[in-house]
């Protein structure tokens, strides 16, 4: 199983880093690395997240943060569609 990040998810991660870096530059790098590391478990356990709010997706809550990775599972690939704050308004589709 491969793990692939969409352009949207990459942009989300960059925005999260930039937001946190405004007040805590060192924490920004750590949180981004933690999000990326947490999503790698989906390679072995693609169904470990819950059913998503957006049809056809699943959601992985990132431990110790308020962030959620929305993703889709395909026969040979897990695709991270977006990384959102848990209190953000969710889109109707990705």
C-alpha positions in Angstrom: 0.0 0.0 0.0 1.3 3.4 -0.9 0.6 6.7 0.9 0.0 9.8 -1.3 -0.8 13.4 -0.2 -3.0 15.5 -2.4 -2.0 19.1 -3.3 -4.7 20.3 -1.0 -3.4 18.2 1.9 0.1 19.5 1.3 -1.2 23.1 1.3 -3.1 22.4 4.5 0.0 21.1 6.2 2.0 24.1 5.1 -0.7 26.4 6.4 -0.8 24.6 9.8 2.9 25.0 10.1 2.8 28.7 9.2 -0.1 29.4 11.7 1.7 27.7 14.6 5.0 29.3 13.7 3.6 32.7 14.3 3.8 32.1 18.0 5.9 28.9 18.4 8.3 28.3 15.6 9.9 25.2 17.1 6.5 23.6 17.8 5.4 24.2 14.2 8.0 21.8 12.8 7.2 19.3 15.5 3.5 19.3 14.9 3.9 19.0 11.1 6.3 16.1 11.6 3.8 14.4 14.0 1.0 14.8 11.5 3.0 13.2 8.8 4.3 10.4 11.0 0.7 9.6 12.3 -0.6 9.2 8.7 2.1 6.6 7.9 0.3 4.0 10.0 -2.4 4.1 7.3 -0.1 2.2 5.1 -0.5 -0.9 7.3 -3.9 -0.1 8.7 -5.9 1.8 6.1 -9.2 1.4 7.8 -8.0 2.5 11.2 -9.7 5.9 10.9 -13.5 6.3 11.3 -16.0 6.8 8.5 -15.7 10.3 7.3 -18.1 13.2 7.2 -17.6 13.5 3.5 -19.0 10.5 1.7 -16.4 8.0 0.5 -13.7 9.3 3.0 -12.3 8.2 6.3 -10.9 10.4 9.1 -7.8 9.8 11.2 -7.6 11.9 14.3 -4.0 13.0 14.9 -3.2 12.1 18.5 -2.3 14.9 20.9 -3.6 17.6 18.4 -6.9 19.0 17.2 -6.2 18.0 13.6 -7.9 15.4 11.5 -6.6 13.8 8.2 -9.4 13.1 5.8 -8.4 10.3 3.4 -9.6 7.8 0.8 -8.6 4.2 0.5 -8.0 2.6 -2.9 -6.8 -0.9 -3.8 -3.1 0.0 -3.6 -3.1 3.5 -2.2 -4.2 5.6 0.7 -4.6 9.3 -0.4 -4.6 12.0 2.2 -7.2 14.5 0.8 -7.0 17.2 3.5 -5.7 18.0 7.0 -8.2 20.1 8.9 -8.7 21.4 12.4 -11.4 19.4 14.1 -13.5 22.6 14.7 -13.2 23.8 11.1 -16.2 23.8 8.9 -15.8 20.7 6.7 -16.3 20.8 2.9 -19.0 18.8 1.2 -16.4 17.1 -1.0 -12.6 16.9 -1.5 
